[in-house]
Amino acid sequence: KFPERQPIGTSAQSDKDYNEPPPAPLFEPGELSSWSFWRAGIAEFIATFLFLYITVLTVMGVKRSPNMCSSVGIQGIAWAFGGMIFALVYCTAGISGGHINPAVTFGLFLARKLSLTRALYYIVMQCLGAICGAGVVKGFQPNQYQALGGGANTVAPGYTKGSGLGAEIIGTFVLVYTVFSATDAKRNARDSHVPILAPLPIGFAVFLVHLATTPITGTGINPARSLGAAIIYNKDHSWDDHWVFWVGPFIGAALAALYHVIVIRAIP
C-alpha cells in the first residue's frame, strides 16, 4: 500500500520479482541423510581452522614486535581478520553459507534462515575448527605462543566488563546486520544490475569493527574464535572475561536479526 520511494541517484527501485525463501523448519530430519549437510559442516570446520591459524599468527607477530610501528599494528590485525573473512566467505558461501562464526549462525537461525539442527551442527564444527587452528599455531611455536598471549581475548586494563560487553554487542550487531543486508533476496533482485559481491562488505565490516574495538577487548565478535584461543592458551586471565565473548556476540546477533527482519524488511 505504501511503496518504497525511489532512492536518489540510482535506479534500484523496480518491479523486478524476487523469491523470498520460505522459513526454515525448526527440525529437518531429512537433511541428516544428505551429504550436502555434512559437507557444509566440514566446510565450516576448515574455514574456521584457517581463520584462526592466520589471525592468531598475525596477532602474535604484533605482540612480538618491540612497538606497534615496527609491525603491522592494529591496522594489520584488522586487515588479517577482515581479509580472511572476505576470502573464506567467498570460498564457502556456496557450500555452507560461509558463517564461520556462531554469532552469525545464531542470528540467521533466529531469522529462520536455517534449522536448529544445522545451526547446532555449524556451531560445534566452528568451535572445533577454531580449537584446531589455534592448536596448530601452538604446535609450531609453543614457547612463543604462551609468551605472546596466544591471541586470547580479554578485556583490556582500564576498561570494565560492561564496556567490553557493550563493545562486543555493538561490534557483532554491525557484522550480523551487514550479513543480512549483503544476502537479502529482495536487495539482490532489485540491485541486480549492480555487481554485488556479498563477502566484500562482510569482510570490510569485520575490518572496521576490529579497528574500533581491538584496544578494548581484542575484538571477539566470534565466540568460536575466542573459545579456540582460550582453550589452547588456557591461562586463568583468559577465562576471567570469557563470558563477555559469548554473551555479547549473541546479544548483538539477536538485535541485528530482529532489526533486519522486523524493522527493515517488516516480515512478521
NUZA-853378 format. One record per residue (C-alpha): residue number from 0; x, y, z. Coordinates in pm, 1 decimal. Example, Ala and Ser with C-alpha at 12.3 -4.5 7.8 and 13.67 -1.06 7.14 Angstrom:
<nodes>
     n       east      north         up
     0     1230.0     -450.0      780.0
     1     1367.0     -106.0      714.0
</nodes>
This chain:
<nodes>
     n       east      north         up
     0        0.0        0.0        0.0
     1      287.1      236.3       78.7
     2      564.4      153.0     -171.0
     3      925.4      239.5     -100.3
     4     1045.7      561.1     -259.2
     5     1293.1      582.6     -543.6
     6     1648.2      602.5     -397.3
     7     1822.5      923.5     -503.1
     8     2072.9      878.8     -783.3
     9     2000.6      514.0     -853.5
    10     1751.9      303.7    -1041.6
    11     1743.6       35.1     -775.7
    12     1367.6       62.7     -730.2
    13     1192.1     -158.1     -984.0
    14      914.1     -407.7    -1019.5
    15     1150.6     -698.5    -1067.7
    16     1026.5    -1010.2     -895.4
    17     1231.8    -1190.3     -634.9
    18     1186.4    -1513.9     -445.9
    19     1168.0    -1490.5      -69.0
    20     1298.0    -1821.1       69.0
    21     1041.6    -1991.5      295.1
    22     1125.8    -2003.9      668.3
    23     1345.0    -2299.8      754.1
    24     1174.6    -2563.3      971.4
    25     1289.5    -2590.0     1331.4
    26     1384.1    -2953.6     1279.8
    27     1454.0    -3107.9      941.3
    28     1541.0    -3476.7      997.5
    29     1579.8    -3540.2      625.6
    30     1890.4    -3323.8      599.2
    31     2081.9    -3558.2      829.2
    32     2089.2    -3815.7      550.0
    33     2215.8    -3563.8      294.8
    34     2583.7    -3539.3      206.2
    35     2542.0    -3165.2      146.0
    36     2455.6    -3125.2      516.7
    37     2772.2    -3295.8      638.4
    38     2982.5    -3131.0      368.3
    39     2862.7    -2789.4      487.9
    40     2982.4    -2864.0      841.5
    41     3321.0    -2975.8      711.6
    42     3346.8    -2650.9      515.9
    43     3269.9    -2452.3      832.7
    44     3534.7    -2650.8     1023.2
    45     3807.8    -2592.3      764.3
    46     3718.8    -2225.3      720.2
    47     3730.5    -2155.9     1094.9
    48     4052.7    -2356.4     1122.5
    49     4219.5    -2139.3      857.1
    50     4071.1    -1824.3     1006.2
    51     4225.9    -1890.8     1348.3
    52     4556.7    -2001.2     1202.7
    53     4615.7    -1682.0     1003.3
    54     4470.6    -1434.7     1253.1
    55     4635.6    -1576.0     1566.5
    56     4973.0    -1574.7     1390.9
    57     4914.1    -1211.0     1293.5
    58     4825.0    -1110.7     1649.4
    59     5132.5    -1288.7     1782.6
    60     5353.2    -1113.7     1528.2
    61     5231.6     -775.7     1652.3
    62     5278.2     -877.7     2016.5
    63     5632.3     -994.9     1942.9
    64     5742.9     -660.9     1798.1
    65     5903.1     -406.8     2032.9
    66     5647.4     -143.7     1928.9
    67     5348.7     -101.3     1701.8
    68     5545.6       96.7     1443.5
    69     5780.5     -195.0     1376.5
    70     5490.4     -429.4     1296.4
    71     5164.5     -425.4     1104.2
    72     4996.7     -288.9     1418.7
    73     4624.4     -279.1     1485.8
    74     4557.4     -191.7     1121.6
    75     4736.8     -508.2     1012.7
    76     4541.5     -718.7     1261.7
    77     4217.8     -568.3     1134.6
    78     4317.7     -641.2      774.8
    79     4407.5    -1001.3      864.2
    80     4069.4    -1064.7     1024.7
    81     3867.3     -878.9      762.1
    82     4066.4    -1015.3      470.3
    83     4038.5    -1375.2      588.6
    84     3664.1    -1341.0      636.6
    85     3634.0    -1196.5      286.3
    86     3832.1    -1485.5      135.2
    87     3669.8    -1761.6      338.9
    88     3312.6    -1638.9      293.6
    89     3381.6    -1620.1      -79.6
    90     3509.2    -1980.4      -77.1
    91     3238.5    -2136.9      140.6
    92     2925.0    -1928.2       77.9
    93     2800.4    -2168.2     -188.2
    94     2853.5    -2471.3       35.3
    95     2755.7    -2375.5      388.8
    96     2659.6    -2010.1      359.6
    97     3002.4    -1904.2      488.5
    98     2908.9    -1833.8      850.0
    99     3247.6    -1906.1     1017.9
   100     3101.4    -1756.2     1335.3
   101     2848.7    -1894.0     1589.1
   102     2701.2    -1545.1     1630.6
   103     2624.6    -1524.2     1258.3
   104     2474.0    -1872.3     1269.1
   105     2263.0    -1774.8     1572.2
   106     2135.9    -1457.7     1405.1
   107     2041.8    -1642.5     1086.7
   108     1872.2    -1912.1     1292.9
   109     1658.5    -1651.0     1469.8
   110     1559.6    -1517.8     1127.4
   111     1456.5    -1871.7     1025.4
   112     1726.7    -1895.5      760.5
   113     1839.8    -2239.8      878.1
   114     1711.8    -2519.0     1100.9
   115     1807.9    -2572.5     1464.1
   116     1979.4    -2897.4     1364.2
   117     2201.8    -2722.5     1114.0
   118     2266.0    -2429.1     1346.9
   119     2389.8    -2653.3     1629.1
   120     2599.0    -2858.8     1386.0
   121     2760.7    -2545.7     1243.6
   122     2841.4    -2404.2     1588.9
   123     3004.7    -2729.7     1702.5
   124     3213.0    -2754.0     1384.1
   125     3313.3    -2387.4     1404.7
   126     3433.0    -2429.5     1764.0
   127     3625.5    -2746.1     1678.3
   128     3787.2    -2573.9     1379.7
   129     3888.8    -2277.9     1595.4
   130     4043.5    -2504.4     1859.9
   131     4239.9    -2693.0     1594.4
   132     4354.9    -2373.3     1424.4
   133     4491.1    -2225.5     1747.4
   134     4634.6    -2566.2     1839.0
   135     4836.6    -2584.6     1516.3
   136     4981.8    -2238.6     1584.7
   137     5087.2    -2351.9     1933.3
   138     5226.6    -2674.4     1790.7
   139     5451.8    -2479.2     1553.6
   140     5584.9    -2241.0     1820.1
   141     5477.5    -2346.2     2172.2
   142     5708.1    -2117.3     2370.3
   143     5623.7    -1806.1     2171.8
   144     5253.9    -1894.8     2181.8
   145     5240.6    -1893.0     2561.2
   146     5466.6    -1591.6     2596.6
   147     5274.2    -1378.6     2345.6
   148     4924.1    -1449.2     2477.4
   149     4807.8    -1693.2     2212.2
   150     4564.0    -1445.6     2060.4
   151     4326.1    -1493.6     2354.1
   152     4059.3    -1225.8     2405.8
   153     4048.4    -1034.0     2733.7
   154     3901.2     -701.5     2841.8
   155     4193.5     -457.8     2835.5
   156     4313.1     -290.7     3155.9
   157     4130.0       33.9     3220.5
   158     3802.7      -95.3     3077.0
   159     3519.6     -252.2     3275.6
   160     3348.2     -576.6     3184.3
   161     3043.8     -366.1     3098.2
   162     3249.2     -166.9     2846.5
   163     3378.3     -486.9     2694.7
   164     3029.6     -633.1     2675.6
   165     2895.2     -320.7     2506.9
   166     3178.5     -322.2     2253.5
   167     3108.9     -686.5     2168.5
   168     2733.9     -628.0     2134.7
   169     2769.3     -329.9     1901.0
   170     3055.0     -484.4     1703.7
   171     2860.0     -804.6     1642.1
   172     2549.8     -603.0     1553.0
   173     2748.6     -429.1     1278.6
   174     2874.7     -762.1     1145.0
   175     2546.6     -954.7     1150.7
   176     2345.1     -660.5     1016.5
   177     2590.4     -642.8      726.5
   178     2547.5    -1016.4      666.9
   179     2169.2     -976.4      647.9
   180     2191.7     -677.8      415.0
   181     2450.5     -835.1      186.1
   182     2249.3    -1155.1      144.3
   183     1899.8    -1007.4      129.2
   184     1697.0    -1167.9     -151.5
   185     1494.4     -854.1     -223.6
   186     1800.7     -634.9     -241.9
   187     1978.2     -876.9     -473.9
   188     1682.4     -877.4     -711.6
   189     1639.3     -500.3     -714.2
   190     2009.1     -419.5     -740.8
   191     2089.4     -699.4     -983.0
   192     2219.0     -453.6    -1240.7
   193     2499.0     -368.7     -998.9
   194     2752.3     -646.2     -930.1
   195     2731.8     -709.9     -555.6
   196     2988.9     -938.5     -400.1
   197     2849.3    -1024.0      -56.9
   198     3181.0    -1134.7      102.6
   199     3331.5     -789.6       42.1
   200     3104.8     -582.1      271.4
   201     3109.7     -863.5      529.8
   202     3489.0     -870.4      538.1
   203     3502.8     -491.5      542.4
   204     3262.7     -482.4      839.0
   205     3494.5     -719.2     1029.5
   206     3789.6     -495.4      940.7
   207     3620.0     -180.1     1068.6
   208     3497.3     -340.3     1390.6
   209     3849.7     -460.6     1467.3
   210     3985.7     -109.4     1417.7
   211     3734.7       21.3     1671.8
   212     3730.9     -246.4     1942.5
   213     4072.1     -417.2     1937.1
   214     4204.0     -175.6     2204.6
   215     3906.8     -265.3     2428.7
   216     3861.9     -641.8     2403.2
   217     4098.6     -755.4     2130.2
   218     3773.0     -787.1     1931.8
   219     3589.5    -1113.4     1969.6
   220     3255.9    -1079.8     1781.2
   221     3306.5    -1450.9     1714.4
   222     3260.6    -1691.4     2007.3
   223     3440.9    -1974.3     1825.6
   224     3747.8    -1756.5     1770.9
   225     3750.4    -1658.6     2139.7
   226     3691.7    -2015.4     2258.6
   227     3962.5    -2170.3     2041.5
   228     4229.9    -1926.2     2157.8
   229     4119.8    -1950.3     2523.4
   230     4128.4    -2331.3     2530.2
   231     4472.4    -2360.5     2370.8
   232     4623.0    -2070.4     2570.0
   233     4444.6    -2185.1     2887.8
   234     4552.6    -1923.3     3139.7
   235     4329.1    -1802.7     3420.9
   236     4302.7    -1446.1     3295.1
   237     4189.1    -1569.3     2954.1
   238     3886.3    -1729.7     3120.3
   239     3800.7    -1446.6     3361.9
   240     3621.6    -1240.6     3094.8
   241     3537.2    -1524.6     2858.2
   242     3162.4    -1497.0     2914.9
   243     3175.1    -1148.1     2759.8
   244     3278.7    -1303.6     2427.5
   245     2974.5    -1531.0     2419.4
   246     2702.4    -1316.3     2572.9
   247     2798.1    -1000.1     2382.1
   248     2807.2    -1152.7     2031.4
   249     2486.5    -1349.3     2085.0
   250     2300.3    -1039.3     2206.3
   251     2438.5     -834.2     1916.1
   252     2339.0    -1103.3     1665.3
   253     1988.2    -1127.3     1809.4
   254     1941.0     -749.6     1792.0
   255     2064.5     -741.3     1431.6
   256     1827.5    -1022.2     1332.6
   257     1530.4     -851.7     1496.5
   258     1616.2     -515.7     1342.7
   259     1654.6     -652.7      991.0
   260     1353.6     -883.4      994.4
   261     1104.4     -666.5     1185.9
   262     1209.9     -311.7     1101.3
   263     1395.1     -319.8      768.7
   264     1203.6     -599.8      598.9
   265      885.4     -572.2      807.8
   266      830.2     -950.1      799.2
   267      602.2    -1064.8     1084.6
</nodes>
